[in-house]
Amino acid sequence: MVVDSVRPGGGVPNMGAGGVRKPYERLRVIWLGRTRVPGIEAGVKLRLKGMVTQVDGLPAMFNPRYEILSRQEHL
């Protein structure tokens, strides 16, 4: 998955990231109780491990284990 956006939860300590699993598929990733997850930012490629559910009609994963595979370097 490549992270395409990162946003803190509205008013509660949650942090979410949206990304692509396959072309034209999106996965919402939500870390409960976190306002920031170290290393997670737009352009980061991740490997996630967790259970997928649906939130507002979109596939979502709560508090997954993750591995950072690569980062997009900003020049």
Chimera marker file (.cmm) of the C-alpha trace (Angstrom):
<marker_set name="trace">
<marker id="1" x="0.000" y="0.000" z="0.000" r="1" g="1" b="0" radius="0.5"/>
<marker id="2" x="1.202" y="3.516" z="-0.754" r="1" g="1" b="0" radius="0.5"/>
<marker id="3" x="-0.114" y="6.224" z="1.578" r="1" g="1" b="0" radius="0.5"/>
<marker id="4" x="-1.840" y="8.992" z="-0.391" r="1" g="1" b="0" radius="0.5"/>
<marker id="5" x="-3.128" y="11.076" z="2.526" r="1" g="1" b="0" radius="0.5"/>
<marker id="6" x="-2.767" y="11.373" z="6.293" r="1" g="1" b="0" radius="0.5"/>
<marker id="7" x="-5.209" y="13.171" z="8.604" r="1" g="1" b="0" radius="0.5"/>
<marker id="8" x="-5.790" y="13.327" z="12.339" r="1" g="1" b="0" radius="0.5"/>
<marker id="9" x="-9.213" y="12.334" z="13.678" r="1" g="1" b="0" radius="0.5"/>
<marker id="10" x="-11.670" y="15.161" z="14.283" r="1" g="1" b="0" radius="0.5"/>
<marker id="11" x="-11.667" y="16.038" z="17.975" r="1" g="1" b="0" radius="0.5"/>
<marker id="12" x="-10.636" y="12.581" z="19.192" r="1" g="1" b="0" radius="0.5"/>
<marker id="13" x="-7.153" y="11.083" z="19.313" r="1" g="1" b="0" radius="0.5"/>
<marker id="14" x="-7.378" y="8.979" z="16.153" r="1" g="1" b="0" radius="0.5"/>
<marker id="15" x="-5.150" y="9.092" z="13.098" r="1" g="1" b="0" radius="0.5"/>
<marker id="16" x="-6.130" y="7.813" z="9.677" r="1" g="1" b="0" radius="0.5"/>
<marker id="17" x="-4.363" y="7.189" z="6.395" r="1" g="1" b="0" radius="0.5"/>
<marker id="18" x="-5.810" y="6.385" z="3.002" r="1" g="1" b="0" radius="0.5"/>
<marker id="19" x="-3.942" y="4.432" z="0.401" r="1" g="1" b="0" radius="0.5"/>
<marker id="20" x="-4.003" y="2.104" z="-2.555" r="1" g="1" b="0" radius="0.5"/>
<marker id="21" x="-3.883" y="-1.699" z="-2.316" r="1" g="1" b="0" radius="0.5"/>
<marker id="22" x="-4.471" y="-2.320" z="-6.026" r="1" g="1" b="0" radius="0.5"/>
<marker id="23" x="-5.148" y="0.147" z="-8.831" r="1" g="1" b="0" radius="0.5"/>
<marker id="24" x="-8.445" y="1.971" z="-8.161" r="1" g="1" b="0" radius="0.5"/>
<marker id="25" x="-8.941" y="0.302" z="-4.762" r="1" g="1" b="0" radius="0.5"/>
<marker id="26" x="-8.708" y="2.247" z="-1.516" r="1" g="1" b="0" radius="0.5"/>
<marker id="27" x="-8.125" y="1.110" z="2.035" r="1" g="1" b="0" radius="0.5"/>
<marker id="28" x="-8.783" y="3.360" z="5.025" r="1" g="1" b="0" radius="0.5"/>
<marker id="29" x="-6.305" y="2.682" z="7.844" r="1" g="1" b="0" radius="0.5"/>
<marker id="30" x="-7.211" y="3.959" z="11.323" r="1" g="1" b="0" radius="0.5"/>
<marker id="31" x="-5.011" y="3.999" z="14.422" r="1" g="1" b="0" radius="0.5"/>
<marker id="32" x="-7.258" y="4.541" z="17.465" r="1" g="1" b="0" radius="0.5"/>
<marker id="33" x="-5.928" y="6.703" z="20.277" r="1" g="1" b="0" radius="0.5"/>
<marker id="34" x="-3.131" y="8.150" z="18.132" r="1" g="1" b="0" radius="0.5"/>
<marker id="35" x="-2.798" y="11.619" z="16.638" r="1" g="1" b="0" radius="0.5"/>
<marker id="36" x="0.410" y="10.645" z="14.838" r="1" g="1" b="0" radius="0.5"/>
<marker id="37" x="2.068" y="7.361" z="13.859" r="1" g="1" b="0" radius="0.5"/>
<marker id="38" x="5.864" y="7.628" z="13.420" r="1" g="1" b="0" radius="0.5"/>
<marker id="39" x="6.965" y="7.182" z="9.811" r="1" g="1" b="0" radius="0.5"/>
<marker id="40" x="3.462" y="7.344" z="8.318" r="1" g="1" b="0" radius="0.5"/>
<marker id="41" x="3.168" y="10.172" z="5.788" r="1" g="1" b="0" radius="0.5"/>
<marker id="42" x="2.062" y="10.657" z="2.181" r="1" g="1" b="0" radius="0.5"/>
<marker id="43" x="4.274" y="8.753" z="-0.265" r="1" g="1" b="0" radius="0.5"/>
<marker id="44" x="5.337" y="6.022" z="2.178" r="1" g="1" b="0" radius="0.5"/>
<marker id="45" x="4.966" y="2.438" z="0.954" r="1" g="1" b="0" radius="0.5"/>
<marker id="46" x="3.684" y="0.072" z="3.680" r="1" g="1" b="0" radius="0.5"/>
<marker id="47" x="3.019" y="-3.588" z="4.280" r="1" g="1" b="0" radius="0.5"/>
<marker id="48" x="0.014" y="-3.967" z="6.592" r="1" g="1" b="0" radius="0.5"/>
<marker id="49" x="-1.207" y="-6.915" z="8.643" r="1" g="1" b="0" radius="0.5"/>
<marker id="50" x="-4.655" y="-6.914" z="10.197" r="1" g="1" b="0" radius="0.5"/>
<marker id="51" x="-8.318" y="-7.659" z="9.681" r="1" g="1" b="0" radius="0.5"/>
<marker id="52" x="-10.233" y="-5.723" z="7.021" r="1" g="1" b="0" radius="0.5"/>
<marker id="53" x="-13.765" y="-4.472" z="7.725" r="1" g="1" b="0" radius="0.5"/>
<marker id="54" x="-15.996" y="-1.809" z="6.147" r="1" g="1" b="0" radius="0.5"/>
<marker id="55" x="-16.517" y="1.761" z="7.375" r="1" g="1" b="0" radius="0.5"/>
<marker id="56" x="-18.870" y="4.047" z="5.423" r="1" g="1" b="0" radius="0.5"/>
<marker id="57" x="-18.784" y="1.607" z="2.498" r="1" g="1" b="0" radius="0.5"/>
<marker id="58" x="-14.966" y="1.593" z="2.223" r="1" g="1" b="0" radius="0.5"/>
<marker id="59" x="-12.608" y="-1.199" z="3.261" r="1" g="1" b="0" radius="0.5"/>
<marker id="60" x="-10.894" y="-0.236" z="6.521" r="1" g="1" b="0" radius="0.5"/>
<marker id="61" x="-8.276" y="-1.634" z="8.893" r="1" g="1" b="0" radius="0.5"/>
<marker id="62" x="-7.998" y="-0.620" z="12.564" r="1" g="1" b="0" radius="0.5"/>
<marker id="63" x="-4.664" y="-0.549" z="14.414" r="1" g="1" b="0" radius="0.5"/>
<marker id="64" x="-2.778" y="-2.754" z="11.928" r="1" g="1" b="0" radius="0.5"/>
<marker id="65" x="0.765" y="-3.957" z="12.347" r="1" g="1" b="0" radius="0.5"/>
<marker id="66" x="2.840" y="-2.261" z="9.696" r="1" g="1" b="0" radius="0.5"/>
<marker id="67" x="6.241" y="-2.341" z="8.051" r="1" g="1" b="0" radius="0.5"/>
<marker id="68" x="7.622" y="0.653" z="6.169" r="1" g="1" b="0" radius="0.5"/>
<marker id="69" x="8.954" y="-0.649" z="2.846" r="1" g="1" b="0" radius="0.5"/>
<marker id="70" x="10.129" y="2.611" z="1.276" r="1" g="1" b="0" radius="0.5"/>
<marker id="71" x="9.827" y="6.360" z="1.542" r="1" g="1" b="0" radius="0.5"/>
<marker id="72" x="9.494" y="8.958" z="-1.162" r="1" g="1" b="0" radius="0.5"/>
<marker id="73" x="12.445" y="11.325" z="-0.818" r="1" g="1" b="0" radius="0.5"/>
<marker id="74" x="11.677" y="15.045" z="-0.972" r="1" g="1" b="0" radius="0.5"/>
<marker id="75" x="14.349" y="17.089" z="-2.734" r="1" g="1" b="0" radius="0.5"/>
<link id1="1" id2="2" r="1" g="1" b="0" radius="0.2"/>
<link id1="2" id2="3" r="1" g="1" b="0" radius="0.2"/>
<link id1="3" id2="4" r="1" g="1" b="0" radius="0.2"/>
<link id1="4" id2="5" r="1" g="1" b="0" radius="0.2"/>
<link id1="5" id2="6" r="1" g="1" b="0" radius="0.2"/>
<link id1="6" id2="7" r="1" g="1" b="0" radius="0.2"/>
<link id1="7" id2="8" r="1" g="1" b="0" radius="0.2"/>
<link id1="8" id2="9" r="1" g="1" b="0" radius="0.2"/>
<link id1="9" id2="10" r="1" g="1" b="0" radius="0.2"/>
<link id1="10" id2="11" r="1" g="1" b="0" radius="0.2"/>
<link id1="11" id2="12" r="1" g="1" b="0" radius="0.2"/>
<link id1="12" id2="13" r="1" g="1" b="0" radius="0.2"/>
<link id1="13" id2="14" r="1" g="1" b="0" radius="0.2"/>
<link id1="14" id2="15" r="1" g="1" b="0" radius="0.2"/>
<link id1="15" id2="16" r="1" g="1" b="0" radius="0.2"/>
<link id1="16" id2="17" r="1" g="1" b="0" radius="0.2"/>
<link id1="17" id2="18" r="1" g="1" b="0" radius="0.2"/>
<link id1="18" id2="19" r="1" g="1" b="0" radius="0.2"/>
<link id1="19" id2="20" r="1" g="1" b="0" radius="0.2"/>
<link id1="20" id2="21" r="1" g="1" b="0" radius="0.2"/>
<link id1="21" id2="22" r="1" g="1" b="0" radius="0.2"/>
<link id1="22" id2="23" r="1" g="1" b="0" radius="0.2"/>
<link id1="23" id2="24" r="1" g="1" b="0" radius="0.2"/>
<link id1="24" id2="25" r="1" g="1" b="0" radius="0.2"/>
<link id1="25" id2="26" r="1" g="1" b="0" radius="0.2"/>
<link id1="26" id2="27" r="1" g="1" b="0" radius="0.2"/>
<link id1="27" id2="28" r="1" g="1" b="0" radius="0.2"/>
<link id1="28" id2="29" r="1" g="1" b="0" radius="0.2"/>
<link id1="29" id2="30" r="1" g="1" b="0" radius="0.2"/>
<link id1="30" id2="31" r="1" g="1" b="0" radius="0.2"/>
<link id1="31" id2="32" r="1" g="1" b="0" radius="0.2"/>
<link id1="32" id2="33" r="1" g="1" b="0" radius="0.2"/>
<link id1="33" id2="34" r="1" g="1" b="0" radius="0.2"/>
<link id1="34" id2="35" r="1" g="1" b="0" radius="0.2"/>
<link id1="35" id2="36" r="1" g="1" b="0" radius="0.2"/>
<link id1="36" id2="37" r="1" g="1" b="0" radius="0.2"/>
<link id1="37" id2="38" r="1" g="1" b="0" radius="0.2"/>
<link id1="38" id2="39" r="1" g="1" b="0" radius="0.2"/>
<link id1="39" id2="40" r="1" g="1" b="0" radius="0.2"/>
<link id1="40" id2="41" r="1" g="1" b="0" radius="0.2"/>
<link id1="41" id2="42" r="1" g="1" b="0" radius="0.2"/>
<link id1="42" id2="43" r="1" g="1" b="0" radius="0.2"/>
<link id1="43" id2="44" r="1" g="1" b="0" radius="0.2"/>
<link id1="44" id2="45" r="1" g="1" b="0" radius="0.2"/>
<link id1="45" id2="46" r="1" g="1" b="0" radius="0.2"/>
<link id1="46" id2="47" r="1" g="1" b="0" radius="0.2"/>
<link id1="47" id2="48" r="1" g="1" b="0" radius="0.2"/>
<link id1="48" id2="49" r="1" g="1" b="0" radius="0.2"/>
<link id1="49" id2="50" r="1" g="1" b="0" radius="0.2"/>
<link id1="50" id2="51" r="1" g="1" b="0" radius="0.2"/>
<link id1="51" id2="52" r="1" g="1" b="0" radius="0.2"/>
<link id1="52" id2="53" r="1" g="1" b="0" radius="0.2"/>
<link id1="53" id2="54" r="1" g="1" b="0" radius="0.2"/>
<link id1="54" id2="55" r="1" g="1" b="0" radius="0.2"/>
<link id1="55" id2="56" r="1" g="1" b="0" radius="0.2"/>
<link id1="56" id2="57" r="1" g="1" b="0" radius="0.2"/>
<link id1="57" id2="58" r="1" g="1" b="0" radius="0.2"/>
<link id1="58" id2="59" r="1" g="1" b="0" radius="0.2"/>
<link id1="59" id2="60" r="1" g="1" b="0" radius="0.2"/>
<link id1="60" id2="61" r="1" g="1" b="0" radius="0.2"/>
<link id1="61" id2="62" r="1" g="1" b="0" radius="0.2"/>
<link id1="62" id2="63" r="1" g="1" b="0" radius="0.2"/>
<link id1="63" id2="64" r="1" g="1" b="0" radius="0.2"/>
<link id1="64" id2="65" r="1" g="1" b="0" radius="0.2"/>
<link id1="65" id2="66" r="1" g="1" b="0" radius="0.2"/>
<link id1="66" id2="67" r="1" g="1" b="0" radius="0.2"/>
<link id1="67" id2="68" r="1" g="1" b="0" radius="0.2"/>
<link id1="68" id2="69" r="1" g="1" b="0" radius="0.2"/>
<link id1="69" id2="70" r="1" g="1" b="0" radius="0.2"/>
<link id1="70" id2="71" r="1" g="1" b="0" radius="0.2"/>
<link id1="71" id2="72" r="1" g="1" b="0" radius="0.2"/>
<link id1="72" id2="73" r="1" g="1" b="0" radius="0.2"/>
<link id1="73" id2="74" r="1" g="1" b="0" radius="0.2"/>
<link id1="74" id2="75" r="1" g="1" b="0" radius="0.2"/>
</marker_set>
